[in-house]
Amino acid sequence: MKNIFKSILALTVLAFAASSCDVSNVGNKLSQNDVDAPAASFVQKVINETELSPSLTSYEIVVGRTSPDYPAQVVVETNLPNGVCPRVLGFSAGDSSTKLVLDLSSLAIGSPLKGTIALKDQAGFTYSSISVTLQKAFKWETYGSCKYTDDIIGPLFGYDPVTYSVVVEKAQGFEMYRLNDPYGKGVFPRSTKSGTYRAGVKWVIDATDPNAVTFDRTKLGVDWGYDEMEAAVLKAGTMVNKVITFPTKGLVVYDADGGYYANNNGAFKLDLNL
């Protein structure tokens, strides 16, 4: 009797209620033997894509059903943020599959979107569920060897600013630049000084707005006895004719003793002209 009742509900769901839920039965799917109705199901159990194009505004998830003879709808429940996922999914007559379209227009680059999505009947019975992790990421490509002038670390210890070559990458389609190990051993001219030089530093500078160049607080890989030094922006810089500069005292350098003004000589420069 319960199976028959569920069958009728699966065929006649027209009103829906949306609410967040914690779905635990990932990948659960009814078969025709369990219920005499077309049970909707996700083609995948898990989606994990963390290198989506930054320009992507939507993402499609394929949903199938066992019998395409007539139009039908299912309730969609999710714990994803409001506005990302529709709360109703419909099938047209003759369609054995459709697409659940997620809105990624507000998803920030580098910020992961994680959650679960469940397909249910009006009574709350779960046909199928899926775990989703999506993230937009820049695609980095080699830009070249560029001239960089340090007015951050060296001058903090009494050295003059120094200009040298660093390897730079560029985000495809964006004015985003990434310096690879700019203070690495054998790269930074002051690296003859005793200390620790951590490899693998990726320093990203955002010049998408040439009048407001900035970067996140970044570990620079150098420890001269006061823990690894970090750099941050106090006043935005500019990019003019492919040359990035910052105002005098527009940067700050941190070590174990606290923060200090950097770029005190106004000498910071990243020359992106090859």
FINU-412062 format. One line per 3 residues: number of its first residue (from 1); their letters; for each residue x, y, z of C-alpha. Coordinates in steps of 0.2 Angstrom, whole numbers, plus 5000, padded with zeros to 4 digits. Layout:
BEGIN
NUM> a> X:Y:Z  ...
This chain:
BEGIN
1> mkn> 5000:5000:5000  5014:5012:5004  5023:5008:4988
4> ifk> 5007:5012:4978  5005:5029:4988  5023:5034:4984
7> sil> 5019:5030:4965  5005:5042:4965  5015:5056:4973
10> alt> 5029:5054:4961  5017:5056:4946  5007:5071:4953
13> vla> 5020:5082:4962  5015:5100:4957  5018:5110:4973
16> faa> 5035:5111:4981  5043:5118:4997  5062:5122:4997
19> ssc> 5073:5121:5013  5091:5117:5017  5095:5100:5022
22> dvs> 5109:5089:5027  5109:5074:5014  5117:5059:5021
25> nvg> 5112:5045:5008  5123:5051:4994  5119:5042:4978
28> nkl> 5103:5033:4984  5092:5028:4970  5075:5020:4969
31> sqn> 5073:5006:4956  5057:5002:4946  5055:4987:4958
34> dvd> 5055:4999:4973  5042:5011:4967  5030:5010:4951
37> apa> 5036:5028:4945  5050:5036:4936  5063:5039:4950
40> asf> 5074:5054:4945  5092:5052:4949  5109:5061:4946
43> vqk> 5121:5053:4934  5135:5056:4946  5136:5053:4964
46> vin> 5150:5066:4967  5156:5082:4958  5173:5089:4962
49> ete> 5179:5102:4950  5191:5115:4957  5199:5122:4941
52> lsp> 5184:5130:4933  5186:5145:4921  5185:5162:4930
55> slt> 5172:5167:4917  5160:5153:4920  5143:5159:4926
58> sye> 5133:5143:4926  5136:5124:4929  5125:5110:4922
61> ivv> 5122:5094:4931  5113:5080:4922  5098:5071:4930
64> grt> 5090:5056:4922  5074:5046:4925  5068:5029:4922
67> spd> 5052:5032:4912  5050:5047:4900  5032:5045:4895
70> ypa> 5025:5060:4903  5030:5077:4910  5035:5077:4928
73> qvv> 5043:5088:4942  5053:5084:4957  5058:5094:4973
76> vet> 5076:5100:4974  5083:5102:4991  5100:5109:4995
79> nlp> 5112:5117:5008  5120:5127:4994  5118:5146:4996
82> ngv> 5102:5154:4991  5100:5158:4973  5113:5145:4967
85> cpr> 5102:5130:4964  5084:5130:4958  5071:5122:4970
88> vlg> 5061:5113:4956  5066:5102:4942  5055:5098:4927
91> fsa> 5055:5084:4914  5046:5087:4898  5036:5072:4890
94> gds> 5048:5061:4881  5063:5067:4890  5073:5054:4899
97> stk> 5085:5067:4906  5086:5085:4910  5099:5097:4917
100> lvl> 5100:5106:4934  5108:5122:4931  5118:5130:4945
103> dls> 5121:5149:4945  5139:5153:4948  5139:5171:4943
106> sla> 5142:5177:4961  5155:5164:4965  5172:5172:4968
109> igs> 5187:5165:4961  5197:5154:4973  5182:5152:4984
112> plk> 5175:5134:4985  5157:5131:4983  5152:5115:4993
115> gti> 5136:5106:4997  5124:5093:4994  5108:5092:4982
118> alk> 5094:5080:4984  5079:5076:4973  5063:5072:4982
121> dqa> 5045:5069:4980  5032:5080:4989  5032:5069:5004
124> gft> 5050:5071:5007  5056:5054:5000  5073:5055:4992
127> yss> 5076:5048:4975  5094:5053:4973  5107:5065:4980
130> isv> 5124:5072:4975  5139:5080:4984  5146:5095:4975
133> tlq> 5162:5105:4976  5165:5118:4963  5179:5132:4962
136> kaf> 5184:5144:4949  5203:5146:4947  5215:5156:4936
139> kwe> 5224:5147:4922  5242:5152:4924  5254:5153:4909
142> tyg> 5272:5158:4908  5274:5177:4905  5293:5179:4906
145> sck> 5308:5185:4916  5305:5203:4922  5315:5215:4932
148> ytd> 5309:5218:4950  5316:5230:4963  5315:5225:4981
151> dii> 5311:5239:4993  5303:5227:5006  5315:5215:5014
154> gpl> 5333:5222:5010  5330:5240:5016  5322:5233:5032
157> fgy> 5339:5227:5037  5349:5242:5031  5352:5237:5013
160> dpv> 5349:5248:4998  5335:5243:4985  5341:5231:4972
163> tys> 5335:5226:4955  5336:5209:4948  5326:5196:4937
166> vvv> 5312:5186:4943  5301:5173:4934  5283:5179:4931
169> eka> 5267:5170:4926  5251:5178:4920  5233:5173:4923
172> qgf> 5225:5169:4906  5214:5183:4901  5217:5193:4917
175> emy> 5230:5207:4922  5235:5196:4936  5254:5192:4939
178> rln> 5262:5179:4949  5280:5180:4954  5289:5163:4957
181> dpy> 5301:5163:4972  5306:5181:4970  5316:5180:4986
184> gkg> 5323:5163:4983  5341:5157:4986  5351:5162:4972
187> vfp> 5338:5173:4965  5337:5187:4978  5354:5196:4977
190> rst> 5354:5197:4997  5351:5178:4998  5370:5177:5002
193> ksg> 5365:5183:5020  5363:5168:5032  5345:5163:5034
196> tyr> 5331:5152:5028  5324:5153:5011  5309:5143:5008
199> agv> 5306:5138:4990  5289:5137:4981  5283:5155:4985
202> kwv> 5269:5161:4973  5267:5180:4975  5251:5186:4966
205> ida> 5249:5204:4961  5232:5210:4955  5233:5223:4942
208> tdp> 5215:5221:4935  5212:5239:4940  5228:5248:4934
211> nav> 5224:5262:4946  5222:5251:4961  5235:5237:4960
214> tfd> 5235:5226:4976  5240:5209:4983  5234:5199:4998
217> rtk> 5246:5197:5013  5259:5185:5007  5273:5175:5015
220> lgv> 5289:5179:5005  5299:5164:5010  5313:5173:5019
223> dwg> 5318:5171:5038  5332:5181:5044  5330:5176:5062
226> yde> 5313:5184:5065  5302:5171:5057  5296:5171:5039
229> mea> 5293:5188:5033  5276:5193:5025  5271:5208:5014
232> avl> 5255:5217:5013  5247:5233:5005  5243:5249:5014
235> kag> 5240:5260:4999  5236:5253:4982  5248:5254:4968
238> tmv> 5247:5258:4949  5252:5250:4933  5258:5262:4919
241> nkv> 5265:5256:4903  5267:5238:4911  5276:5245:4926
244> itf> 5269:5242:4943  5274:5254:4957  5267:5258:4975
247> ptk> 5267:5274:4985  5281:5277:4997  5277:5268:5013
250> glv> 5262:5261:5004  5268:5243:5009  5271:5234:5025
253> vyd> 5282:5220:5030  5279:5209:5045  5291:5198:5055
256> adg> 5290:5190:5073  5292:5208:5080  5277:5215:5071
259> gyy> 5274:5226:5056  5285:5239:5048  5283:5252:5034
262> ann> 5290:5245:5018  5294:5254:5001  5302:5268:5011
265> nga> 5312:5273:4997  5298:5272:4984  5309:5261:4974
268> fkl> 5297:5245:4973  5295:5241:4954  5289:5227:4944
271> dln> 5293:5230:4926  5283:5218:4915  5290:5224:4899
274> l> 5299:5210:4891
